[in-house]
Amino acid sequence: MSGARAGRHLSRVLPGVLLLALCAGCTGGAGAQDAAGVSGAGAGSAGVGDALFPRLGNGGYDVRGYRLALDYTPGSRHLNGTARITARATRALSSFHLDLAGLRVRKATVNGRPAKAARSGSELILTPASALPEGRDFTATVVYDGRPKTFTGEDSGKEGWLRTDDGAVALGEPTGSMTWFPGNHHPSDKAAYDIAVTVPEGYTAVSNGELKDQETRGRRTTFRWHAGEPMASYLATVAIGRFGVRTTTTGEGLPSYVAVDPAEARGAKDIAGQVDDVIAWESRVFGPYPFSSTGAVVGHLPGLGYALETQTKPFFDAAPDKTLVVHELAHQWFGDSVTPRVWKDMWLNEGFATYAEWLWEEDHHGRTAQQVFDDFYDGTDDESEGIWDFPPADPPNVASVSDPPVYGRGAMVVHQVRRAVGDKTFFSILRTWLKDHRHGNADTKQFIELCEKKSGKDLTRLFDTWLYGEGKPKKP
């Protein structure tokens, strides 16, 4: 994520109160009798215990795949949805939770049998007809509809389902994906996605991965997208509008799909070429591109104020400059492929994506990374304001998880590692990190252990000072 050079985007906060509602035609809750006689079956937890978002995500199961069928009409802003969720129970379950904010649940089944459904805030609780044994694969299907919500955070920024001049875009970091489909909305539970979106003829619906099919019937067109590599739900997206679309193949042999809002067509006329250039450079620096396709979506949302690294197709709120393209595409490695296990480790996303900007400048006849570091330390870089407010690995609350220390000081940590271990070892660390955790989750402790293992050095003082230390350290 990046604030499009006009100031960094702050994290959005879960609304304090969401209406308590029961789904139409459903009764009951999480305490149903264990009809299957499964020993020890109990209710799955309503969160995964994330220090910043304790109620986000759900415990007791692991999602393998989402199959979403969406039908949206921009004029009425009405969404009809069916979510088919394939998962495996990690404990015996008499009931389990999904995250869903707003929208009306019309029907729910588990393994094809009617399931009781209840709502409590942003929790959807499903109670299957029979308890689910530990280790058992199951399929939950939820049929729902309504006008999807837009969340507004403490900084007045927006996420969730956002209305545009001619359509809508879904942006999910950190909690907004729950506004348009039910799921396990914590980054520690990644899954494959199939997303089919039906819109009025003449509109285009863009999502993650590859476009597998496009079909028009009765003046409505369905776009079927497939994202086979694991994806955290906050990286899932749908963009609906009258886009100009360009499909190409990059120099790396990747299919590239670029959609541009007509209002941004002039400023973004080179975006496909920029994506190609940046992917080629970042593949040389970081190792093989981790996904089977690439691209971008350039929208027109005046006042949104941020771009987002939606997987395989970063979203830009307006025509971006090349530095912003570098940042969001770097996230395809740092954040999308290797995803933090908890939200406090967001610096592993933003610190590395920001450092990619420094490396790009260094490799393209600009300032060296050391010069950029010095400018950040001295406060002369435009992005350096506020970087000493808290340690980058310890954002104090939800509203600070995407604040300047996570970006700028996070990049300074990366540069200090590079200085301490030397270029050869440093770039070996980056490539090993991305290879070892490809399409998975990782945390700060694992990164520190890798740095020390590859370098043969005790880096405790470096990380204690730059990653965990309060205030501005003494200049090295």
PyMOL commands that set and color helices and strands:
alter all, ss='L'
color gray80, all
select helices_A, chain A and resi 176-179+233-235+262-264+271-286+322-330+343-363+369-378+398-400+404-421+423-436+444-455+460-466
alter helices_A, ss='H'
color red, helices_A
select strands_A, chain A and resi 42-43+61-73+78-89+93-99+104-110+113-114+116-120+123-127+137-146+150-152+158-163+168-171+191-200+204-207+210-217+220-231+238-241+244-249+255-260+294-298+315-316+338-340+440-442
alter strands_A, ss='S'
color yellow, strands_A
deselect
rebuild
show_as cartoon
